[in-house]
Amino acid sequence: MEQYKKQLQTFYRKHKRMPGYSEMCALFGFASKNAVAKVVEKLIDAGVVRKDGRGKLVPLALGDEVPLVGYIEAGFPTPAEEIALDHVTMDELLLGSRDKLYLLRVKGESMIDAGIYEGDLLLVERTETARLNDIVVASIDGEWTVKYLREKRGRKYLEAANEEYPDLHPEQSLEVGGVVRSVIRTYA
């Protein structure tokens, strides 16, 4: 069973979806969909996958998963129960292709009003293009920083999320090296 789980995990990471029965025939080296159906039933019993309302397979335990157990009140406290609502794979949260992702540790306080603090890890998707208002990792006149990408009068510039830091307007060059996709903070 572990072999099939690993094959499904590899397929899911590559294609960002579960394979159909014909694809699983090729993936598992089976000649018939009936053989695939038997393996799928065993995977369902093992809690690796489930079928949704339309009969499509949904991953439950393909690795890199964290249970989503509910909501937490950020206002006034309310009674809460832990109920497994769903499972969220780390791939779903990362949003990008793994080969384009990298991490950077934050130094400085220029982005604190965007919820980015010194010591946080930024999950960045490598790209040379970004939309206005994205938080980007960019080289401005040869020096790297993380800021909002803004534009005024047709000229792009970088803006901090802390009023104590000035806007950065390029004298020579402004090159985007990536877009921040997530902020990771640990409390240890």
N, C-alpha and C positions, 0 to 999 in steps of 0.2 A: 504494500500500500504506500509505503514511504517513497518508492520510486515514482509512482504516478503523481503523488503530491508534488514532488520536486519538478516533474515535467510540466505540471499545470502552473506551478509558481514561475518557472522560466517563461512559459508562454504568456502568462498574465503580465509579467514585468515588461516583456517585449512589446506586446500588442495592446496593453491597457484594457483588456477585455478577456472574458473566458472563451475557450474554444467551443465550437459546435461539435456535434457527434462525429461528423465526417472528418473534421480536423483532429479529433481525438483518436480516430482510427489510425491516422498517419502518425500522430504523436506517440501513441503507445505501441505501434506496430501490429495492430489488429486488422483482420480482414473483414470483420462484420461489426455493424453498429450494435448488435445484440451483445457482443463481448464488452463493448464500451458501456452499455446500459448496466451490465452487472457490476463493473468497476465503479460507475457513478453511484449506484445504490450503496456500495460498501463505503465510498467516500462520504456520502450523506450520513450513513450510520455512524461513521467515525467523527462527524462534525467538521469535516474539512470544507464541504460545500453544502449549499441548500438550493432548492428550486424556488424561484419567485412565483408570483401569481400567474405569470405567463408560461411557466415551465422552464425558464432560462436558469442556467446555473449562476449562482452568486458565491463568491469566495467567502469563507468564514475563517479558515485557519491555514492560510498559505504562507505564513511567516510575515514578519514586519508589520504585525497587526496589533492594534491597541483597542480594547473594548470602549465603546462610547456608552457610558452608563447613565447619562442624564444631563440635566442642566443645573447650574448653581446660581443662586440669587446673588447679584452684586449690589442689591439695594438692601431692603429689610430682610432679615432671616426668615426662612420658611421651612416647615418640615420637609424632609426629602427622603426618598427611598432609593436604594441603588438597584436599578433594573437595567439589564443589558439591552439597550435599545438597538444596538447595531455594532458592527465592528468596522473600524476605519483603518485601512492600510496606510502605512507611511507613504507609499507611492501616491495614493490619492491626495495626501496633504502636500506632497512635494510639488505637484503640478507640472513638473518638467521632465525632460529626458535625463536620466541619471548621468549620462556621459557629458551633459552640459552643466551639471550642478557642481558647486564648490562651496566651502564654508570659509567665512572670515570672522575673526574675533574683533569686537568693537573696542576702540580706544577713543576716549574723549566723550564729550557731552553735547555735541551739536545737534543730536537727533532725539533728545529726551522727550520732547513734546509729541513725537511720533511713536513713543513707547519703546525706543531703542536706547538701551543704557550701556555704559561701559561694562565690558565683560560678556555681554550677550554674544551669541553666535548668529551670524546672518547666513541664511541659505540663499545663495545667489545663482541665478540662471545666466550662464555665459551667453551674451548677445551684444551686438553692436548697435542694435536699434531698441528704442524704448519709446513709450508714449509719454506725452507731457503729464506731469504730476506723479509719475512713477518714482519710487525711491530707487536710485541707481548707484552703482559703483562706477565712478567715472574718473578719468584723468583730465585734470584741468591745468593747462600749461605744464604738463609733465609730472604733476603730483596727483596721487590718488586720494580719493575721499568718498564718503557715502553721503548723499544729499537728495533732495527732491529735484527732479528735472523740470525746469520752468522755461517760459518764453515770454519775452516782452519786445514789442516792435520788431518781430521777426528774428530776434537773436536769442539763442538758448543760453541759459545760465543755471547755476546751482543755488538752491536755497536750503538753509539749515532749518531744523525744527526746534529752534531755541533762539529767542529774540536777542540773546547776547552775542550771537554770531552773525557776521555780515553775509549778504548775498555774494556769491563768487561769480564774477563775469570774466570770461576768458580773454586774455590779451592776445594769445596766439591760437590755442587749440582747446577743444572740449571733445573728448572721446568717451563714449559709453562702453564699459567693459562688462556690464551685467546689470540685471534687474533683481532687486531683493524680492524673494518669494515668501520668506518666512523668517521670523525671529525666534530663536531658541534661547530660553533662559533657564538655568538650573539653580536650585536652592539647596546647596549642600554645605 
